[in-house]
Each structure stands twice: as C-alpha cells, then as structure tokens.
Amino acid sequence: MVARMFSWLAGLALVLVFLVIISPDLFRGYVFSAEERSSGRRVYETYCIGCHGDNGLGDGEAAVFLNPKPRNYVSGEFKYFHLGEAGPLPSDQSLQITIRNGLAGSAMPAFPLLTDQEINHVINYIKSLRAGGWVEPEPIQAASGAAVTIEGTSAEELFANAGCNGCHQLDALGAVGGVGPSLNEVGSRRSMDEIVQSIVQPNAVIAENCPAGPCPQGVMPQYFAERLTEEQINTLAQFLSEQK
C-alpha cells in the first residue's frame, strides 16, 4: 500500500513539474496565482501574448518571424470585417469569427476549442487596449433605413466583402471557413438557381452538414437580397456553380 501511494505521489509530482515547465502561465495563472487579472487578460496571456505582445502592440516574441505582422490592437488598422461593417473597427461578431476560424494566408490560427465565454472575454480585453477607446462600428442597417450595400464586382471581391470567407471553406479562394458548410464542389450539389436562392433566402436551402454537426437554421445572414444587387448575386452564384 505504501509503495502504491508513493508511486501515485511521484506520478502527480511529475505532472506538476510538466505543467510548470511546459505551460507555466496556464499552471500558475489559472491554478495558483492570486494576482487579480480579468478572465480576458488570462485568456490573452495564454493564447495571444506570444504574437500580439504584452500590451497588444503586435510585438510579441514570435512577431519577428511573422509576415504579415500580428495585429496592433492599440493603434493598428483592422482589415477583416466579416459582416460587411463600415469600420474602421470590426464588430464583436467579426472578431468572434476571426478568433474561432483564424485567417487564411496569415499566421493567425483558429481556436476551435475556446468556449464562447472565453472568446467574449478576450474580445472585451482586446477592445480595452485601444488607444482613445474602442468605437463600435455603425450598425449594418443605415440610420436612414436604407440597407448598406456591399462593394465589389468580381466573385472574389464579393465573396470576401460579404463575409463568406469567414464561415465557408472554399479552397479556390483560400477560405478556411469552419462555421457553415464547405463550398468546395458546391456546383456538383446545387444548380445556379438553387445557389441564388440560398443567398437571397438562406433558410429555404439549408445544407445537412456543417463542421460542428447538422447545420442550424438562421445562422447565415438574411440581408443579402437587400445589400447585393441582382448582378452581384448572379456573379457570385455563377462562380460558385462552377466549383465542381
């Protein structure tokens, strides 16, 4: 019995040593630290600080090796507006998509295992770093009641500007998606008319499988019929119908 207990304690000690060496912040910050830090700061220190830096300036230890450079949250320019916000700063929803799915063509990885609460906490912390305070973007619906139009003439521009790349995987455009169904070979599964319908009436055509399981209703934005012209919709649908 004594030998078994000694063996168990020795194993526990090895696990603790492993945690301290391999992930000291995860060990000390979440388990033993008495320092008062927000939940957002703790998530940031665990997953973000290596690239974005201690103060959010995009100057973490790994930044020197990265191109493009990590985002400077304090004064840098934001480039990804997945829901078509006017900017200059993204909405919380756009930030959620970026963190959850990562950014193709950059060193920003996906964090699919973070909980929604952890993502919301770290977003609030990131926003608190902004010099002069974070200015929330204008609502998608303009104050006059007129829908804010989505810019773009080519399918590639429309796919990016409408935020499709934030949810759908499409290898032809380097989109990694992770939320909605993959659009690879969508032209083999849907006709152009069906693709048009899925854009203007998303709930009328719901795919069976999404990355996290069955596709839920109401996830895809419902405003594309108002924010895209008929010509833009047809351009995008034509391009997608050719993905076979």
MOCORRA-V230898 format. One record per residue. N is the residue number from 1. RES is the residue in one letter. OMEGA is omega as a letter, one per 30 degrees, with the letter a starting at -180 (NA if undefined). Layout:
N;RES;OMEGA
N;RES;OMEGA
This chain:
1;M;a
2;V;a
3;A;l
4;R;l
5;M;l
6;F;l
7;S;l
8;W;l
9;L;l
10;A;l
11;G;l
12;L;l
13;A;l
14;L;l
15;V;l
16;L;l
17;V;l
18;F;a
19;L;a
20;V;a
21;I;a
22;I;a
23;S;a
24;P;a
25;D;l
26;L;a
27;F;a
28;R;a
29;G;a
30;Y;a
31;V;a
32;F;a
33;S;l
34;A;a
35;E;a
36;E;l
37;R;l
38;S;l
39;S;l
40;G;l
41;R;a
42;R;l
43;V;l
44;Y;a
45;E;a
46;T;a
47;Y;a
48;C;a
49;I;a
50;G;l
51;C;a
52;H;l
53;G;a
54;D;a
55;N;l
56;G;a
57;L;a
58;G;a
59;D;l
60;G;a
61;E;a
62;A;a
63;A;a
64;V;a
65;F;a
66;L;l
67;N;g
68;P;a
69;K;l
70;P;a
71;R;l
72;N;a
73;Y;a
74;V;a
75;S;a
76;G;l
77;E;l
78;F;a
79;K;a
80;Y;l
81;F;a
82;H;a
83;L;l
84;G;l
85;E;a
86;A;a
87;G;g
88;P;l
89;L;a
90;P;l
91;S;l
92;D;a
93;Q;l
94;S;l
95;L;l
96;Q;l
97;I;l
98;T;a
99;I;a
100;R;a
101;N;a
102;G;a
103;L;l
104;A;l
105;G;l
106;S;l
107;A;l
108;M;a
109;P;l
110;A;l
111;F;a
112;P;a
113;L;l
114;L;l
115;T;l
116;D;a
117;Q;l
118;E;l
119;I;l
120;N;l
121;H;a
122;V;l
123;I;l
124;N;l
125;Y;l
126;I;a
127;K;a
128;S;a
129;L;a
130;R;l
131;A;a
132;G;a
133;G;a
134;W;l
135;V;a
136;E;l
137;P;l
138;E;l
139;P;l
140;I;l
141;Q;a
142;A;a
143;A;a
144;S;a
145;G;l
146;A;a
147;A;l
148;V;a
149;T;l
150;I;a
151;E;l
152;G;l
153;T;l
154;S;l
155;A;a
156;E;l
157;E;a
158;L;a
159;F;l
160;A;a
161;N;l
162;A;l
163;G;a
164;C;a
165;N;l
166;G;a
167;C;a
168;H;l
169;Q;l
170;L;a
171;D;a
172;A;a
173;L;l
174;G;a
175;A;a
176;V;l
177;G;a
178;G;a
179;V;a
180;G;a
181;P;l
182;S;l
183;L;l
184;N;l
185;E;l
186;V;l
187;G;l
188;S;a
189;R;a
190;R;l
191;S;l
192;M;l
193;D;l
194;E;l
195;I;l
196;V;a
197;Q;a
198;S;l
199;I;a
200;V;l
201;Q;a
202;P;a
203;N;l
204;A;a
205;V;a
206;I;l
207;A;a
208;E;a
209;N;l
210;C;a
211;P;a
212;A;a
213;G;l
214;P;a
215;C;l
216;P;l
217;Q;l
218;G;a
219;V;a
220;M;l
221;P;a
222;Q;a
223;Y;a
224;F;l
225;A;l
226;E;a
227;R;l
228;L;l
229;T;l
230;E;l
231;E;l
232;Q;l
233;I;l
234;N;l
235;T;l
236;L;a
237;A;l
238;Q;l
239;F;a
240;L;l
241;S;l
242;E;l
243;Q;a
244;K;NA
